[in-house]
Amino acid sequence: MTDQTLRQEAHDVDVTVWVGKSGIESVVDELDDQLDDRRLVKVKFLRSARAGTSTEALAEELADMVDAELVETRGNTAVLH
């Protein structure tokens, strides 16, 4: 499956994980569970979660924590596979 195919699929996926002021650690278990059930999970990083860190950096760190692939980031949203 190519990244392009995954990005096209991600277009129709709703955000199901929100990262807020509690940080990425607080969503690791939930994200891990969702990745078991779905091919793609869309994660939204709220302003309070970013605190000067880029969405890309947070998304990469989160992907590493759940052993997932970062498909793309767009704005404050990331797609993980």
N, C-alpha and C positions, 0 to 999 in steps of 0.2 A: 504494500500500500504506500503510495507516494505522499509526500507532504502536501502536494497540491490537492490531491483527493481528500485528504483529511481536512484541509482548510475549507474546501467547498462544503464538506459535510458539516463542519463547525458552524457555518453560516446559519444553519437552522436550529442549532442547539441553544437552549436557554441557559442563562447563568443559574447554577445550582449551589455554588459555594461563594460566600462573601467573606472577605478578609477585612476585619475592622481593627480597632485599636488594640485588641488582644493579640494581634500578630498572627503570623503564619502557623506557629506551633499549635494554636488553638483549633486549626481546621485539618490538621494532618490525618487524624483518624477518620473523620467524615469523608475527606477526599479519597483516602485509600479505599474505603467501603464503596464509594461511588464508582471509582475506577474498576473495581471488581465487577460491578453490574453494567457498566457502560463503556463503550469504546472511547468516547470523548467526554470530557468534563470542562465546562467553562467556569472560570474563576474571576470574580470581580474584586479588585483591590480598591477599597475605599480610601479617601484622602487620609484618614486617621491611621491607616496601616502603612502608608508610604513614608511619611515623616522624612522627606528628603531623599529616600531611596527610590531608584527607578522601578517601574513596574516590571521591566525585563529582568532586573537583578533579583527581585523578590520571587518572580515566577520561576526563574532558574533554580533558586534555592529550594523552593517548594517542590519542584519536580524531582530534585535530588532526594529530598526527604521521603518521598513516596515511591521512588524508583520508577518514575514516569518520564515520558518524552514531552518536552515543550514543543508543541506544534507551531504556535505563533502567539505574539502579543499584539494587541491593537488597542490603542488608548490605554485605559486602565483595566483591561480585560485580557486574560490569558486562556489559551486552550491547551489542555494536557491530554495525553494519550498513554 
